[in-house]
Every structure is written in C-alpha cells, then in structure tokens.
Amino acid sequence: MAKLVNKIGLNVKGGTYYEAAEHGEVILLAIPWSSVQDTIGILGDLNGKIIIDCTNAVAPKLGGLLIGLTTSAAEKIAEWAKGANVVKGFNAFDPEFLDEIKSRDLKPSNFICGDDPKAKLLVRQLGQVIGYDVVDCGPLKNARFLESLAMLWIELAYTQGMGSGIAFKLLHHRKMPE
C-alpha cells in the first residue's frame, strides 16, 4: 500500500475499508463480485456517499453474467448500500491500457448511469480528467446494459483473444449534452 500511496502523491492516506469509507465522499468499488456484499456490510454508514461501481458479476471461468436482464450488480449494490448514490461506470476496459490510448490522442468512451444527477456529474468530471469521453446512459436500471457491454468486452478480450488492449468508443455526429 505504501508504494501506491507514494505513487499517487500528497494528501493520500491508507486505512481499512471502514476508515476509507468514513473519510471519503466517493468510494470506488473495484473488487471481485463475490466480495461486494460483505464489503459493503463493513463500510459503515454510506448515507450520502457516492459509490462508483466498477464491478461486474461475472460467473467463474468467464462463464457469463450471474445477474442480468431483470436487475444488475449496480442495482443490488444500491439495495445493500442504503442511502448511497450508486453510479455504474469504469467497468468495461483495462485501466492499464488507458495511458497507451491517450498517447495516441484517442478518448475511449466510459459509459455511466445512475439516479442522482450530482453524483453522475462528479463521476463524469472524474472520467474526463482521467481522459475518457464520458457518456451518460441514464438511470441506474440501465446498468443492466452496461454490465452486458462489459461481458462483451471480456468475451472479445479474453475468449476471442483480442487481448485487454481494447476499448469501446461511441461515435456521434452532433455534440453530446453536458
């Protein structure tokens, strides 16, 4: 952890999951699906916190999604994290590939969805700072589609052998709303 803290810079502090959730306004949830419910249970009071859900409920051996058409991992997280504002995003790419893409002056799309406009605005801004073309896909129920898109990314990257150095891009002929 010390190596990561030193890489990030000043004003960074490590701690337990509970301490991080207590201190931070935004929680980036990027853990295996099998650990999500238990982890949320130890985070404490999440009322008013923003949870950026990067998870995908993928079956063992990349065998498809465990949750799908009638709900999503993000919607389950919203149920478990009472009072939190859940925004789905950053779930269909390899973060290590972003620097290479940016060096070629490309902006991959980061699709997000959520029910709280302020939370989505913050996640949009974070995504833009990192280097993404952020696309708001509407309410949290649309996470069902984003998680399926992530499964397609996994299929292409690993099963079809394209490798993790791929990303999606939404092409549009007019300016997207901010």
Secondary structure by P-SEA (a helix, b strand, c coil): caaaaaaaccccccccaaaaaaccccccccccccaaaaaaaaccccccbbbbccccccccccccccccccccaaaaaaaaacccccccccccccccaaaaaaaacbbbbbbbbbccaaaaaaaaaaaaaacccccccccccaaaaaaaaaaaaaaaacccccccccbbbbbbcccccc
